[in-house]
Amino acid sequence: MRIKTKLNLGVGLLFILIIILSLVSAFYVFSIKKDTENILKANYNTLEYSRNMLLSLDQMTIDKEKATAVFRQNLQKQIQNVTEPGEKIANDNLNYHFEILNKNFTNELLKTEIRKDIFAIMKLNMNAIKQKSDIAKQTAATANLWIAIVGTLCFLIAFNLLINLPNNIANPIQELTRSIQEIANKNYSKRVHFTNHNEFGDLAKSFNTMAQKLEEYNSSNLYKIFFEKKRLETLINNMHDPIIGLDQNGVILFVNDEALKIIGKKTDEVIGKFSTTLALSNDLMRSLLLKDLVPESNKKQPMKIFANEKESYFDKETINITITPTGEEKEINIGDVIILRNITLFKELDFAKTNFIATVSHELKTPIASIKLSLQLLENAKTGTMNDDQKQLVESIKDDSERLLKITGELLNLSQLETGNIQLNIEKSDPAEIVGYAVNAVKVKADQKNIKLVLEIPSHLPKVKADKEKTSWVLINFLTNAITYSSENSTIIIKTTSENDKITFCVIDSGKGIDARYKNKIFDKYFQIPGSNKSGTGLGLAISKEFIDAQNGSIYVESELGLGSTFGIILKSAV
């Protein structure tokens, strides 16, 4: 018989008996519940009414009217609650004697008769309770018998399944598991032998066929596997970037010549060794393994390594290698590959560019300052009067010198940021004072386009933890851009808010807005939105972001094309 058929018969019969047991239990529980409810509903209420009537009868000598009302109320309830044979006659006698008592409350004989009537009613219901209790007991006994019979049948079937079924299934599975382990250990000559004509017999045939094919495959493809392994090792060894391969336990599987040069060890000193052991005596290996212990910001910094008789810079990339074993669905980790990309040439070019920018910017500031001084002398009336053309020429030179001074200032700031020489003076500052300084710096430019600057600064705003000069520079940059891209006679809002322990500064304009394609790029160096004013360098927002990031703050932009833009910064309050 097939295992599936055995399981269906055994479990199916057990399932049917469990359903029968449940139905029998439910039926008898309902019957007992019904008998109990009859006692409570029919007889208990009568006893309660009778007790109340006896109490009120005793109270008639004290408070006649109240006791009579209570007695009459319970009597009416009892008259409507006739559930037992002879109870109606007893109720009528009680009602008859009570009506006579209403006419003569001093008649003690009538009260005695009334008590006898009440006791008669109580006796009828007590007898009924006893009879119904006997019926409930009989129902419970019958229920116990049937539940015991059906439960015993369920137990016998379940016990039979418990004894026979696990062995019928587990024994072949255990033998098959042992055979699979032998195959996993490359003992491809292992076979399983099941004589039963069931699913396990079919499985044994399939397993033996698979083992035979694996044995043939192992014998014929061993040379190819070694050849491919050698070719892969040669390919890795000829790569110009240092490469180190680790297994899932941290054992070094392979390392190319470039990696050996910077590590300073030989192949036999590295291959097969635990990377953690090498890290104890090798600073480079230690720095390579500290991938989860350093802050995220430091991971982006290139590694400085003394190699090729000079300081070299490498960008580390760790690739986690996972595979999905044949016949399985879950991936497993088999190791990591560490690649060090040599970026020394690019770093040297970047240093040269930064130094060049810093030198040129610094040298340009002196002649520009001289030009501005000369312009001030020309505008002084003591040096002589100028005609309109001369004044226009002076104004043009002044604008160009201001623009050049702004560009050189941005380039100097950029060089400081790139070389890490930025100096911050973090202190408790008044947000209103920072905003006021920025507004005063751009007020003349705003008045030229008749743009209204609206300040929304709440009173009692907490101090902000910031570099006042750098933060004002960022707000001036926001305002300058807003004025540049806003139309005449428009309004720019400078809003400052406080929420939790954060202070937010934002500049809101009603200009043409920013296309969604460029929102993620506007804080990149030298980026300018296509079709925008090209008079700047594309560095203002990039420098602003660096200034705010250096203060552990955040910068953001919200904009929709045609609906204006909102540029904001968020800094920690000093509370």
Residue pairs with C-beta under 8 A, 6 or more apart in sequence:
1 198
2 198
2 199
3 168
3 169
3 198
3 199
3 200
4 199
6 165
6 168
7 165
10 157
10 160
10 161
10 165
11 161
13 157
14 154
14 157
14 158
14 161
17 150
17 153
17 154
17 157
18 154
20 150
21 147
21 150
21 151
21 154
24 143
24 146
24 147
24 150
25 143
25 147
28 139
28 140
28 142
28 143
28 146
28 147
29 143
31 139
31 143
32 136
32 139
32 140
32 143
35 132
35 135
35 136
35 139
36 136
38 132
39 129
39 132
39 133
39 136
42 81
42 83
42 84
42 125
42 128
43 83
43 84
43 125
43 126
43 128
43 129
43 132
44 129
45 77
45 81
46 78
46 81
46 83
46 87
46 121
46 122
46 125
47 122
47 125
47 126
49 74
49 75
49 77
49 78
49 81
50 74
50 78
50 118
50 121
50 122
50 125
52 70
52 71
52 74
53 71
53 74
53 75
53 78
53 118
54 115
54 118
55 70
56 67
56 68
56 70
56 71
56 74
57 67
57 71
57 111
57 114
57 115
57 118
59 66
59 67
59 70
60 67
60 68
60 71
60 105
60 111
64 105
68 102
71 98
72 98
75 94
75 95
75 98
78 91
78 94
78 121
79 91
79 95
82 88
82 91
83 125
83 128
84 124
84 125
84 127
84 128
86 124
87 121
87 124
87 125
90 117
90 120
90 121
90 124
91 121
93 117
93 120
94 114
94 117
94 118
94 121
97 110
97 113
97 114
97 117
98 114
100 107
100 110
101 107
101 110
101 111
101 114
104 110
172 194
172 196
172 200
172 203
175 192
175 194
176 192
176 200
176 203
176 204
176 207
179 190
179 191
179 192
179 207
179 211
180 207
182 190
183 190
183 211
183 214
186 218
188 211
188 212
188 214
188 215
188 218
189 211
189 215
190 211
191 207
191 208
191 211
192 204
192 207
192 208
193 204
194 200
194 201
194 203
194 204
195 201
233 254
236 243
236 245
236 254
236 256
237 256
237 257
238 256
239 256
239 258
240 258
240 342
241 258
241 339
241 340
241 341
241 342
242 256
242 258
242 259
242 261
242 262
242 314
242 339
242 340
242 342
243 254
243 255
243 256
243 258
243 259
243 337
243 338
243 339
243 340
244 252
244 254
244 255
244 259
244 288
244 337
244 338
245 252
245 253
245 254
245 255
245 335
245 336
245 337
245 338
246 252
246 253
246 275
246 335
246 336
246 337
246 338
247 253
247 334
247 335
248 333
248 334
248 335
249 274
250 274
250 275
250 276
251 272
251 273
251 274
251 275
252 270
252 271
252 272
252 273
252 274
252 275
252 278
253 271
253 335
254 271
255 263
255 267
255 270
255 271
259 340
260 266
260 267
260 270
261 307
261 308
262 284
262 305
262 307
262 312
262 314
262 340
263 270
263 282
263 284
263 285
264 282
264 284
265 278
265 282
270 278
275 285
275 288
275 289
276 289
278 285
279 285
279 286
279 288
279 289
280 286
284 305
287 303
288 316
288 338
291 299
291 316
291 318
302 313
302 314
302 315
302 343
302 347
303 313
303 314
303 315
303 316
303 340
304 311
304 312
304 313
305 311
305 312
305 313
305 314
305 340
306 312
310 344
311 344
312 342
312 344
313 342
313 343
313 344
313 347
314 340
314 341
314 342
314 343
314 344
315 340
315 341
315 343
316 338
316 339
316 340
316 341
317 338
317 339
317 340
317 341
318 336
318 337
318 338
318 339
319 336
319 337
319 338
319 339
320 333
320 336
321 333
321 334
321 335
321 336
321 337
322 331
322 332
322 333
322 334
323 331
323 332
323 334
324 330
324 331
324 332
325 332
350 418
354 415
354 418
354 419
355 415
357 411
357 414
357 415
358 411
358 412
358 415
358 416
358 419
360 411
361 408
361 409
361 411
361 412
361 415
362 412
364 404
364 408
365 405
365 408
365 412
368 401
368 404
368 405
368 408
369 405
371 397
371 401
372 398
372 401
372 405
375 394
375 397
375 398
375 401
377 383
378 386
378 394
379 394
386 394
403 535
407 536
407 537
410 537
410 539
410 540
410 543
411 537
411 539
413 539
413 543
414 525
414 539
414 542
414 543
416 422
416 423
417 543
417 546
417 550
422 546
422 547
422 550
424 467
424 470
424 550
424 551
425 467
425 468
425 469
426 465
426 466
426 467
426 551
427 465
427 466
427 467
427 468
428 463
428 464
428 465
428 574
429 463
429 464
429 465
429 466
429 468
429 471
429 574
430 461
430 463
430 464
431 457
431 461
431 463
431 464
431 496
431 503
431 505
432 457
432 461
432 496
433 468
434 464
434 466
434 468
434 471
434 472
434 475
434 505
435 455
435 457
435 475
435 494
435 496
435 505
437 468
437 472
438 472
438 475
438 476
438 479
438 494
439 453
439 455
439 479
439 494
441 472
441 476
441 479
442 453
442 476
442 479
442 480
442 483
443 453
445 480
445 483
446 452
446 453
446 479
446 483
446 492
449 483
449 486
449 487
449 488
449 489
449 490
450 488
450 489
451 483
451 486
451 488
451 489
451 490
451 491
451 492
452 490
452 491
452 492
453 479
453 491
453 492
453 494
454 491
454 492
454 493
454 494
455 494
456 493
456 494
456 495
456 496
457 494
457 495
457 496
458 496
458 497
458 498
461 496
461 498
461 503
462 498
462 503
462 573
462 574
462 575
463 573
463 574
463 575
464 471
464 503
464 571
464 572
464 573
464 574
465 551
465 571
465 572
465 573
465 574
466 551
466 553
466 571
467 547
467 551
470 547
470 550
470 551
471 505
471 547
471 548
471 551
471 569
471 571
473 544
473 547
474 544
474 547
474 548
474 555
474 569
475 494
475 505
475 507
475 569
477 540
477 541
477 543
477 544
478 507
478 544
478 567
479 492
479 494
479 507
480 540
481 540
481 541
481 567
482 492
482 507
482 509
482 511
482 565
482 567
483 492
484 533
485 509
485 511
485 512
485 532
485 533
485 565
486 492
486 509
486 510
486 511
487 510
487 511
490 509
490 510
490 511
491 510
492 507
492 508
492 509
492 510
493 507
493 508
493 509
494 505
494 506
494 507
494 508
495 504
495 505
495 506
495 508
496 503
496 504
496 505
496 506
497 503
497 504
497 506
498 504
498 573
501 572
501 573
501 575
502 570
502 571
502 572
502 573
503 570
503 571
503 572
503 573
504 568
504 569
504 570
505 568
505 569
505 571
506 566
506 567
506 568
506 569
507 566
507 567
507 568
508 564
508 565
508 566
509 564
509 565
509 566
510 563
510 564
511 564
511 565
512 561
512 562
512 564
513 559
513 560
513 561
513 562
513 563
513 564
513 565
514 522
514 529
514 557
514 559
514 561
514 565
515 529
515 561
516 560
516 561
518 527
518 529
519 557
519 559
521 527
522 529
522 541
522 557
523 541
523 542
523 544
523 545
523 555
523 557
524 542
525 538
525 539
525 542
526 537
526 538
526 539
526 542
527 538
527 542
528 534
528 536
528 538
544 555
544 569
545 555
548 554
548 555
548 569
548 571
549 555
551 571
552 572
553 569
553 570
553 571
553 572
554 569
554 570
555 567
555 568
555 569
555 570
556 567
556 568
556 569
556 570
557 565
557 566
557 567
557 568
558 565
558 566
558 568
559 565
559 566
